[in-house]
Amino acid sequence: MPGFFITGTDTGVGKTYATEWLARLFADEGLEVGVMKPISSGPQKENDALYLKRKLKLKDPIHLINPIHLSFPLAPYPAARLQKRKLSMAPVFSAFRKLSKRHDCLLVEGIGGVLVPITRSYLVADLIKDLGLPAIVVARAGLGTINHTLLTVEALRKRKIKISGIILNGSKRKELSEKTNAETIEELTGIPIMVKLKWQKI
């Protein structure tokens, strides 16, 4: 089990919470689990990588867990452009290789959805492909998630990226759609729903 890339149907769908949940799940199975957030953006105090390092008590240095941090809370491409910074993926691939050697399983959390631009010509989906990891898609539990999930699955399959499962996050068990979404998504995609997580802030 070399690892998984945790991506989402959008920003704010709960990738960080799902990554934490998966890390604890695999650790309970006896695996030495590492976590990586290749690119983060926004204030450091809101950095998902720092949250995961603290909550999971990760011993890896933050420069490996999160090799690229951008100051503005935007997609990497416009955030880097505002900083007048040219992004190189070399630090990401270097950190990935080092962390992969340290752990039985490495969970890599993406930024935003699969078509978020890292540079003008390089998307999150390209990063998933280059890392050679299967994807786990995190989607909202409620109304609208079928469309977003199918679009994400289509984009990944177009690039021949394996999808290991889908996590539905944010279930409040109040919407009618929450009772039917999982079955519908499984039927239309053929991809298993791994878990339906209750609503969380992070």
N, C-alpha and C positions, 0 to 999 in steps of 0.2 A: 504494500500500500504506500506508494511514493507520496501521495497527497491529492488534494482537490483544490480547485479554484472556486471560491464562493463569489458568485456574481448575483446581480439583482435585476428585476424588471424596471427599476427606477432608482432614484436616490431616496433615502429615507424609508426603505422597505424593511430594514432590520437585518442587514447583512452582518453587522457587528455582533448583534445578539445571537444570530444563527451560528456564526463562527465560534462564539464562546460556547454555545450549546454543543456543537459538534466536537470541540476540543475536549470538553468534559466527558462526552460520550465515549470517544476513542481512548481517553486516558483511563476510563473505568474498565476498558477492555485490556488494559495492560500495555498500551502503546506509549512510547515517548513522543509526545506531540509538540510540534513547533507551530508558530503562527507568524504570518508575514502580511504586512500592509504595504505593498510596493510604493504606492503613491498616496499621499494624503494632502488635503488642502483646507485652509481655514486656520483659525486661532489654535495654537498649540494646546491650550487648555481643553479644547474640544476634540483633540486628536484621538481617533479610534484606536490607533496603535498603542498609545499610552494607556488608554482604558484597558485594552486586552492584556498588556504587559502587567498591569497592576492586578486585575481581577484573576488572571490565570497564574500569577506569580512566575512569569517567564524570566529565565535567567539570561537569555540572549540580549545583547546590547541593542538599544533602540535604533542605532544606525544600520543594523542588519534587519531588524523587524520592519523599519520604515526608512528605506534609503533615500526617498525623495519626499520632501515636505514643501508645499507651496503656501504662501501667506494668505492669498485671497480664497474665499469659499466658493470656488468655481470649478468647472471642469478643468483638467490639467492644461489643455491647450490655451484657453484664454487666460487662465491664472498665470501661466509662465510668460505669456506675451505681455501682460500688465507689469510683471516683474522685470521685463526685458531679459529673460533667462531662456537660454536654449537648452531644452531637455535632452539628455543622453540616457539611454536605457542600460548602459554598461553597469552602473551601480546596482541596478535591480537584478540583472542576471548574475552578477558576482555574489550578491547577498543570497540569492536563491540557491546557488550552488553550495555556499557555505552552510546555510541552514539545513539543506537537504542531507548533508553529511552528518549533521548533529542529531537528527531526529528520525524516528521510524516513519512518521507521517507529518507532512507539512501542509497546513491550511493557509491558502493565500486569499486574502480578502481584496476584492476589486474596489474600484471607485465608480459610483454610479452604475449605469447599465452597460450592456455589452458594446454599444455603438458610441459611447462617450469618447471624444477625441483626446488622446494623450499628446499627440502632435498633429499637425495638419494632415498627415498621411498615415497615422498610426493610431488605431483604435484599441480599446480594452480587449475586444475580441482577438485582435492580432497578438496581444500580450498572452492571452490564454493559449492561443495556438503555439506561440514560440516557447512557452514554458512546458508544453506537452502534457498538461494536466487535464483530467476530466473535470467538467463543470458541475457544480450544484447550484441550482437557480433558486433564489429567495424571492418570493412573490407575496403581495398582499393577500389577505384572506378574503376580503369583501368584494363588493360590486366593482366591476371593471377589470378585475384581475385576469379574466380569461383572455381578453384581447392582448393585454400587456405580456402575459406569459407566452401565448402563442407566437407573438412577434419576436420575443427573445429566443424561443426555441428555434424558430425559423432562421434567425440570424446565425445562431450557433451551428445548426445543421448545414447551412449553406457553406460554412467554413470547415465542415467535417470535424467539428469538436464534439467529443462524446459527452453526453449529459447523463450523469449518474442518478440524479434525483431532483425533486422539487420540494422545497420547504415553503409551506404557507404560514406566514407570520402575521400576527395582529388580530387573531380571532377574538372577538368579543361575544360570540355566540348569541348575537341579537339579530343579525341580518339573515333573511331567507337565503340570500346568495351563498352564505357561508355553509349552508347545508348541502348545496349542490355543486359548488365550484370544484372541489377535489375530485369528485367522480367524473365531472365533465372534462377537466384537464387531463386526467389519466386516460380517459377514453379517446380524446382527440390527439394526444401526443404519444401515447404508449409509454410514457415515463412515469415511474412510481412517485406518489406523494410520500415523502419520507416521514413527515410529521406535520401536525398543525399546532403551531405554538400560540399560546395566549398572548394577548396584547402586552407589549412592554415599551417603555419609553426609549430605550437604547436600541 
